[in-house]
């Protein structure tokens, strides 16, 4: 064990860990969820620490030797090393201070080691005086969250693009499959199965565009604003230089916010991003519900499409296959929509110059980005690409439906068309047969009007061309 000191006194810290006394106290104070801080957020904070060390060296505040050691340690973290050292619970008080301190201590002790010292010898490199120089949790943490969110938005947007492509491929594949449409779970006008898939593709296309554009909102950073956005304890040159250096290291567009006080205390941009994630979750969830309905049965349900068979569905009913991928998508959608509510509540609960609930926002936002990225990939590869149409079932149900009577309304009026529908249902005959029995229209005219394909296009079915 080694002895470390802080404001509250001395504590023993295990010799073999890179974190220190501040992290140890956070471990004791926050035995909450068991959730670890998102690796992407840790990586983003390490990028900031590396950039800050480099800039502070250029400005003469930090020796080149110390900055290089901090930079190497940061690069190791960025590369995925030492993840087991980031032990603070993702849900914590203090606006993210415990996470910032955890990273400061790990980088400091690793840098000390690189310089030939022993962990805990903060005379060589200090977690606060050196690693955290010209910084505050209040500008580092939200800036890192912006960076992490931008990093995660790209694969999600790309996943949406791939899903959109797959849905459009099904749109083309099913373009000739005609079926009963449904509104309020009741028979409605005929549609092409391909038209249904075109609607799914259109919804995902909007999600893709919205997520692509929202990245711009995240590029305004508070880095250099320190505790409340005023920039105290940060050299004026540092404020401009560190944002440029972070942009270089992070590989994304990032700019100093014109009003750093604003972006330090207000978290509405994360609510905006979360809202778009919720919109994607809504569209994915609706599509998944539809897949479950359209594939229901396979013999006692709609059964108009067949989903890929992924695994046995029952421990007691042999041969049962369940729509597990759409079910998983529905659960993910519920989770993301609930997270959006949490993010909104946390963002509006900030007081005055700071929002202390940033860890809650970060946890749910980054989790939603991650699970949605997995969701769109999963539904694309394990479900959409393997969907097939049950053409015979679609035709059978269309033929048994009486909703095609709607096409008669422009020719015979609503009231008479209602009589046709009632007769067809009462006697178990088709609409065509009912119209013929009632002797309302010539047979040739009836066939032109009741052509189901004509009903899937704009215009009046059976009208002279």
Order of alpha helices (4+ residues) and beta strands (2+ residues): beta-beta-alpha-alpha-alpha-alpha-alpha-beta-beta-alpha-beta-alpha-beta-alpha-alpha-beta-alpha-alpha-beta-alpha-alpha-alpha-alpha-alpha
